[in-house]
Amino acid sequence: MTETTHRGCPVAHTDFTGTTPIYEHYRMLDQDREEARFLFNDTTERGFFMLQRYDDVREGFQQHENWTTAVRSALRPDVSGEPLLPQDLNGAEHVKLRRILNQFFAPAAVRRMEPMAQQRCIELIEEIQGVGSCDFVAEFAIRYPTDMFLALLGLPVSDGEQFLEWSDDYFSALLAGDPARAAAAKSSIMSYFDDAVNERRANPRDPKEDMVTRLVEARIDDVPLTQDEILTICLTLMLAGLDTTRSALGYIYAHLANNPADRQALIDDPALIPKAVEEFLRLYPLVFQAGREVQEPQRFEDLKLDTGDVVWLGVAQANRDPRKFENPDQFDLHRPNANQHLAFGGGPHRCLGMHLARLELKVVLEEWHKRIPEYRVAPGTELRERGVQLSMASLPLEWEV
């Protein structure tokens, strides 16, 4: 921190894009939050105004009419990634497209997926159970949500291995800022989706049960979705659901491997698992910020914002704000307000897949601990995390067989 200001706002120079030891980003985020209520961060070409405390971040998510998703990430404002739907839409257009998708992500629809989610989870665990070790991130935490994603779209889970190769290459290239490699991986993914959509056009299924058929048959103001729009929706669901679930599982299992008392509490009383999921989401949010772009000049509390300003909504900082959560850096299975976290964002753009994410995390915690209750991080391992959107490249676990 320096004494300089930008439009009266203290200026910070913290870089949240690097690779660091695990939890270092949370430490930096907490430090900035306590430095000042609002900061201007100058580490990107455009810079961004940081909302960091719970009440401000929650209110910021409600400013959707003026603060739009023209910028989705404050850290990558001009290269926020691929076109995404419905995220890139705002106002009535966003609501109309969400209405088409909602039925597949509503709590009742997610509950119908639970038997399949359990079956696939058990299969993957039993593949590695007898080995006594695995790289949890690479061998389980990404495979499971990939298979669930394909099942959600009504596509063959048997395609998971090939699809995982493409998607992993795509994620890593995007986050590394390697557009050529990302484009090559995206081409394979979009060709796969294109074939699936064309197959449904020729052989439609029940649109109440099959998402791709629903997208093919959907109308917005009596106009069908274009092929490109359908493919973009499929890509968006992939981007939103795979890397985030992998990352969440990685942080959860790093915590449980290193905190045997918390692990034992879940083994002794699996009914606590839904509460644990909420507390893990609060404590370890992987999407630690959301970006927005100001469309018209506005004053937000003490901040004077102009057209084109980038706003940082500090999800992780809000989730660990001691003004909202007592002892925020501690994992507390009995925290009364854990479910008031902002890990899924807020307002109209709140995460579409939040109920599915909760289900996946719950099922893994239940089924894994029935089969592998005792495990540890391999000795000598230094756990490291990637910035921008937190993830661990590797989590080597060991257990007795």
Summary of the structure (lengths in Angstrom):
residues: 401
radius of gyration: 21.1
end to end distance: 50.7
largest distance: 64.8
contacts: 1282
relative contact order: 0.19
helix: 52%
strand: 12%
